[in-house]
Amino acid sequence: MKKKYMKLLIVAIASSFCLVIFFSKLKDVEHEQKDLAKITSVPDTTPRNPTTVVVSSIKKKTYSVAPYELPPLTISETFRKGIPKNGAFWNRKLHSLLRQFDSTDNQTQKGPLDKFNCQPESFELLQTNIQDVHSYPPLYGDFLRGMQCRDPPLLIDQPDKCASENREDQIFLLFAIKSIPRNFERRQAVRETWGREGLYENGLQVRTVFLLGRSSADDPKLDKLVSFEAQQFQDLLVWDFHDSFYNLTLKEHVFFKWMLDNCPHVSFIFKGDDDVFANTQAILNHLKSLEPEQATALYTGQIISAANPLRDPKIKYYVPQSFYEGPYPPYAGGGGFLFSGNLLPSLYHVSFYIPFFPIDDVYNGMCFKALGITATKHEGFKTFDIREQDRENPCVHKDLLLVHQRDPGQTMRLWRNMHSTMLTC
């Protein structure tokens, strides 16, 4: 009988001990969550406008105009003549800005941001200038009202992304990947495969950042998860604007500014989507093979030439005739392209004199053309994918720089097979 009581006593003591440990751990978790909340919560103090709505659970960072110097700017005649003067709203806006550029001292070394304050366009103003604006899709209205807003607060920053103690450790290639808050799995697949940071062959340094806005009102609130991800991997940049298709041009503009503030000496930038598959070593090999004059004026990818606006309102790339008339300049498909880091100051500068366009690929083409940079086609970029029967073939991908689209599972599988010691091509 005594043995039975002793066993019960031992079980009771062990159970009590486990409960003490459990509740102490629970207390630690609660404290950690409270500490995280202190780190990531800020009061909602920013005035609201079409492109800036505060996400209160993500840490905000505000900036003054950067002290960096911008080079004197020349806007090419080829670009000016390529955009016809007509009654379309964007065309009129562009040529008005070009007149402003020509009439002011454009040799200034200061950032032009102070000349372009955020002044949301009223519906009355838009209706005066675009007679059929009421027929535009709803998202176009948001885009039009916010066309002047170019400096949303940076909510999550990575100021040390390109920091190094030694000038010789300069970043050779930076992957800048467009993403949206809910695409956690895609970002992780990129981190574990082609976007892996580190030192590659010949001592070439590679870094990666993901470019995000804030979630749509229709999406679940992911602020805390995104904040945790940013702390864990230190590769997220999050701005305070609605992350939509029509705001990708704004994302381009603020990325230029962030680069000038934080990574002004990067040799090359790869801009791409989070659903592409890139061949990192092939990209590095191509960049190392460039002649000096090519390396300083690079804008390459799968180039779309002789394109024109699509007028069907049911499609994603719809551009109303009353908004823009004329051909598009040659531009690199936005799935992914490469350009020279030394062009960043001029790209940022010229983007103030080219009105935001609802298709970011086309807008990039306009900016490069305005600088007199020729878009160069590279056969290794397949932004419209390859033959279906080749999409799982690692040997085919070994000779490509980029393919679009691949889901996370395909990306992981392709990367693993391409780097397998058993692969024979």
C-alpha positions in Angstrom: 0.0 0.0 0.0 2.9 2.3 0.9 4.5 1.7 -2.5 1.2 2.6 -4.2 1.0 5.9 -2.3 4.7 6.6 -3.0 4.1 6.1 -6.8 1.1 8.5 -6.7 3.2 11.1 -4.8 6.0 10.9 -7.3 3.6 11.3 -10.2 2.0 14.3 -8.5 5.3 16.0 -7.9 6.5 15.3 -11.5 3.2 16.7 -12.9 3.5 19.8 -10.7 7.1 20.3 -11.9 6.0 20.1 -15.6 3.2 22.6 -15.0 5.7 25.1 -13.4 8.0 24.8 -16.4 5.1 25.2 -18.9 3.7 28.3 -17.2 7.2 29.9 -16.8 7.8 29.3 -20.6 4.3 30.8 -21.3 5.3 33.8 -19.3 8.5 34.2 -21.3 6.6 34.0 -24.6 4.2 36.7 -23.3 7.1 38.9 -22.4 8.7 38.3 -25.8 5.5 39.2 -27.5 5.1 42.4 -25.4 8.8 43.3 -26.2 8.1 42.7 -29.9 5.0 44.9 -29.7 7.1 47.7 -28.2 9.6 47.4 -31.0 7.1 47.3 -33.8 4.3 49.6 -32.6 4.2 53.3 -33.3 1.5 55.9 -32.9 -0.5 56.8 -36.0 0.7 60.4 -36.6 1.0 60.6 -40.4 -1.6 62.5 -42.4 -3.5 60.3 -44.8 -3.5 60.7 -48.5 -4.0 58.5 -51.5 -0.6 56.9 -51.3 0.2 57.1 -47.6 -1.9 55.2 -45.0 -0.1 54.4 -41.8 0.4 50.7 -40.9 0.7 51.2 -37.1 2.1 47.8 -36.3 5.2 48.2 -38.4 8.1 50.4 -37.4 8.1 53.7 -39.3 11.2 55.6 -40.5 11.1 59.1 -41.9 13.7 60.8 -44.0 14.6 64.3 -45.0 16.0 65.0 -48.5 19.2 63.1 -48.9 22.5 64.9 -49.0 23.8 63.0 -52.0 24.8 64.8 -55.1 22.9 64.2 -58.4 24.7 64.6 -61.7 23.7 67.3 -64.2 20.9 66.0 -66.2 20.3 65.9 -70.0 17.1 64.5 -71.4 17.6 63.0 -74.8 16.0 64.4 -77.9 15.2 60.9 -79.1 13.0 60.4 -76.0 11.4 63.9 -76.4 10.5 63.3 -80.0 9.3 59.7 -79.3 6.4 60.9 -77.1 4.0 62.8 -79.4 2.4 66.1 -78.3 -1.3 65.6 -78.3 -4.4 65.9 -76.1 -3.8 62.8 -74.0 -3.4 63.6 -70.2 -0.1 61.9 -69.7 1.4 63.3 -72.9 0.4 66.9 -71.8 1.8 66.3 -68.3 5.2 65.1 -69.7 5.7 68.0 -72.1 4.7 70.4 -69.3 7.4 68.9 -67.1 9.9 69.0 -69.9 9.2 72.7 -70.4 9.7 73.2 -66.6 13.0 71.3 -66.8 14.2 73.4 -69.8 13.3 76.7 -68.1 15.1 76.0 -64.7 18.7 75.5 -63.7 18.9 71.7 -64.1 22.6 71.7 -63.2 21.7 71.8 -59.5 23.5 69.2 -57.4 20.6 69.0 -54.9 17.8 66.4 -54.9 14.8 67.7 -56.8 12.3 66.3 -54.2 11.5 69.6 -52.6 10.1 70.9 -56.0 7.6 68.0 -56.2 5.5 68.0 -53.1 2.7 65.5 -52.7 -0.5 67.2 -53.9 -3.2 64.7 -54.5 -5.2 65.5 -57.6 -8.8 66.3 -57.0 -11.5 64.5 -59.0 -12.6 67.9 -60.3 -9.2 68.6 -61.7 -9.0 65.1 -63.2 -12.5 65.5 -64.8 -11.5 68.9 -66.2 -8.4 67.3 -67.9 -9.8 63.8 -68.7 -13.4 64.1 -70.0 -14.1 60.3 -69.8 -12.3 59.8 -66.4 -15.5 58.4 -65.0 -15.2 55.4 -67.3 -11.7 54.5 -66.0 -11.4 51.3 -63.8 -11.5 52.2 -60.0 -7.8 51.5 -59.4 -7.0 54.0 -62.2 -8.7 56.7 -60.1 -6.4 55.9 -57.1 -3.4 56.0 -59.4 -4.4 59.3 -61.0 -5.0 61.0 -57.7 -1.7 60.0 -56.3 0.6 60.7 -59.3 2.3 63.6 -57.6 3.0 61.6 -54.4 6.6 60.3 -54.6 7.9 60.1 -51.0 5.9 57.7 -48.8 7.4 56.9 -45.4 9.7 53.9 -45.2 8.2 51.5 -42.6 10.9 48.9 -42.5 14.5 49.7 -43.5 17.8 47.7 -44.0 20.3 50.6 -43.7 23.3 48.2 -43.2 22.5 46.0 -46.2 25.5 47.2 -48.2 27.7 48.2 -45.4 31.3 47.0 -45.4 34.5 48.0 -43.7 36.6 47.5 -46.7 36.1 49.3 -50.1 37.2 46.1 -51.8 34.1 44.3 -50.4 31.9 46.5 -52.6 28.7 44.7 -53.6 29.0 43.5 -57.1 25.3 42.5 -57.7 22.2 43.4 -55.7 19.0 41.4 -56.3 16.0 43.8 -55.9 12.9 41.6 -55.9 9.4 43.0 -56.2 7.1 41.2 -53.8 3.9 41.7 -51.8 3.3 41.1 -48.1 1.5 37.7 -48.4 4.1 36.1 -50.6 6.1 34.6 -47.7 6.7 31.2 -49.5 8.0 32.8 -52.7 10.5 35.0 -50.7 11.8 32.0 -48.8 12.3 30.0 -52.0 14.4 32.9 -53.4 16.5 33.1 -50.2 17.3 29.4 -50.3 18.1 29.3 -54.0 19.2 32.0 -56.5 18.8 34.9 -54.2 21.2 33.5 -51.6 23.5 36.2 -50.3 27.3 35.8 -50.0 30.6 35.5 -51.7 30.5 33.8 -55.1 33.3 32.8 -57.6 36.1 35.4 -58.0 35.1 37.0 -54.7 31.9 38.6 -56.1 29.6 39.8 -53.3 25.9 39.4 -53.8 23.1 40.9 -51.7 19.3 40.6 -51.8 16.4 42.9 -50.9 12.6 42.4 -51.3 10.5 45.5 -52.1 7.1 45.7 -50.5 4.3 48.1 -49.9 1.5 47.6 -47.4 -1.3 45.0 -47.7 -4.6 45.7 -49.4 -7.6 46.4 -47.3 -9.1 43.1 -48.6 -6.1 41.1 -47.3 -5.7 39.7 -43.8 -3.4 41.9 -41.6 0.1 40.6 -41.9 2.0 43.5 -40.4 3.4 41.5 -37.4 4.4 38.6 -39.6 6.1 40.8 -42.0 7.9 42.7 -39.2 9.1 39.4 -37.7 10.3 38.2 -41.1 12.2 41.5 -41.6 13.9 41.0 -38.2 14.7 37.4 -38.9 16.2 37.8 -42.4 17.1 41.5 -42.6 16.2 41.7 -46.3 12.7 43.4 -46.4 12.1 47.0 -47.4 8.5 48.1 -46.7 7.0 51.5 -47.7 3.7 53.0 -46.6 1.7 52.8 -49.8 -0.9 50.3 -51.1 1.0 47.5 -52.9 -1.0 47.3 -56.1 -0.1 46.8 -59.8 -0.5 50.5 -60.6 1.8 51.5 -57.7 4.8 49.5 -59.0 6.1 52.6 -60.7 6.1 54.3 -57.3 7.9 51.3 -55.9 10.6 51.8 -58.6 11.0 55.4 -57.7 11.4 54.9 -53.9 13.8 52.0 -54.6 16.1 54.4 -56.6 16.1 56.8 -53.6 16.8 54.0 -51.1 19.7 52.8 -53.2 21.2 56.3 -53.3 20.9 56.6 -49.5 22.2 53.1 -48.7 23.9 51.3 -51.6 25.4 54.0 -53.9 28.4 51.9 -54.9 26.7 48.7 -56.1 28.1 47.6 -59.5 25.0 46.0 -60.9 21.3 45.7 -60.0 18.9 42.9 -61.0 15.3 44.0 -60.7 12.8 41.2 -60.9 9.6 39.5 -59.6 9.5 37.0 -56.8 8.1 34.3 -59.1 11.1 34.1 -61.5 13.9 31.6 -61.6 17.3 33.2 -62.0 20.6 31.6 -62.7 22.9 33.5 -60.3 26.3 32.2 -61.6 25.3 32.7 -65.2 24.3 36.3 -64.4 27.6 36.9 -62.7 29.6 35.3 -65.6 27.8 37.6 -68.0 28.4 40.7 -66.0 32.1 39.9 -65.6 32.4 39.4 -69.4 31.3 43.0 -70.2 33.6 45.5 -71.7 34.1 48.6 -69.5 31.9 50.8 -71.8 29.1 48.2 -71.6 29.4 47.8 -67.9 28.7 51.5 -67.3 25.6 51.8 -69.5 23.9 48.5 -69.1 20.1 48.0 -69.5 19.5 44.4 -70.6 16.8 41.7 -70.5 14.2 40.4 -72.9 13.5 43.6 -74.8 10.0 44.4 -76.1 10.3 46.6 -79.1 7.6 48.5 -81.1 4.9 47.9 -78.5 1.7 50.0 -78.3 -0.9 50.6 -75.6 -3.6 48.0 -75.2 -7.0 49.5 -75.3 -9.2 46.6 -73.9 -10.4 47.6 -70.4 -10.7 44.0 -69.4 -7.0 43.3 -69.5 -4.4 44.1 -66.9 -2.3 46.3 -69.1 -5.2 48.5 -70.3 -4.2 52.1 -71.0 -7.1 54.5 -72.0 -6.6 56.6 -75.1 -7.4 59.8 -73.3 -4.6 59.0 -70.8 -1.8 58.1 -73.2 -1.3 58.2 -77.0 1.7 57.1 -78.9 4.1 54.1 -79.1 6.1 52.7 -76.2 9.9 52.9 -76.1 11.8 49.6 -76.2 11.7 48.2 -72.7 12.9 45.2 -70.7 10.2 42.8 -69.6 9.6 43.4 -65.9 10.0 39.7 -64.9 13.7 40.6 -64.6 16.4 42.8 -66.1 19.9 44.0 -65.3 21.3 47.6 -65.2 24.4 49.4 -64.1 24.6 50.7 -60.6 26.3 53.9 -61.7 23.1 54.9 -63.5 21.1 55.2 -60.3 21.6 58.9 -59.6 20.6 59.8 -63.2 17.6 57.4 -63.1 16.4 58.9 -59.8 16.9 62.5 -61.1 15.1 62.0 -64.5 12.2 60.1 -62.9 11.0 63.5 -61.5 10.5 64.8 -65.0 8.7 61.8 -66.3 5.1 61.4 -64.9 4.4 58.1 -63.3 3.0 55.6 -65.8 0.7 52.7 -64.7 2.9 50.0 -66.2 6.3 50.0 -64.5 8.2 48.1 -67.3 7.2 50.8 -69.8 8.1 53.5 -67.3 11.6 52.0 -66.8 12.1 52.0 -70.6 11.1 55.7 -70.7 13.6 56.6 -68.0 16.5 54.8 -69.6 15.6 56.2 -73.1 15.5 59.7 -71.6 19.1 59.2 -70.4 20.1 58.0 -73.9 20.7 54.4 -72.7 19.9 51.8 -75.3 17.9 48.7 -74.2 20.1 45.7 -75.1 18.5 42.3 -75.8 19.9 39.2 -74.1 18.8 35.8 -75.3 19.2 34.3 -71.8 16.2 36.2 -70.5 12.9 34.4 -71.0 10.3 36.5 -69.3 7.5 34.8 -71.4 8.8 31.3 -70.3 10.2 28.5 -72.5 8.7 25.4 -74.1 6.5 23.4 -71.7 8.5 20.2 -72.2 11.7 22.0 -71.1 10.4 23.7 -67.9 11.6 20.9 -65.6 14.9 20.3 -67.4 17.9 21.6 -65.4 20.3 21.3 -68.4 18.1 23.7 -70.4 18.2 26.2 -67.5 21.9 26.1 -67.1 22.4 28.3 -70.2 19.6 30.8 -69.3 19.8 33.8 -67.0 16.1 34.0 -66.2 12.8 32.3 -66.8 9.3 33.5 -65.7 7.2 32.1 -64.0 8.1 29.4 -61.5 6.3 28.6 -58.2 8.4 27.9 -55.0 8.3 24.1 -55.4 9.6 24.3 -59.0 12.3 26.8 -58.0 13.6 24.6 -55.2 13.5 21.5 -57.4 15.3 23.2 -60.4 18.0 24.7 -58.1 18.6 21.4 -56.4 18.9 19.5 -59.7 21.0 22.1 -61.4 23.6 21.9 -58.6 23.5 18.1 -58.2 26.8 16.4 -58.6 25.0 13.6 -60.4 23.7 16.0 -63.2 25.2 15.4 -66.6 24.4 17.8 -69.4 
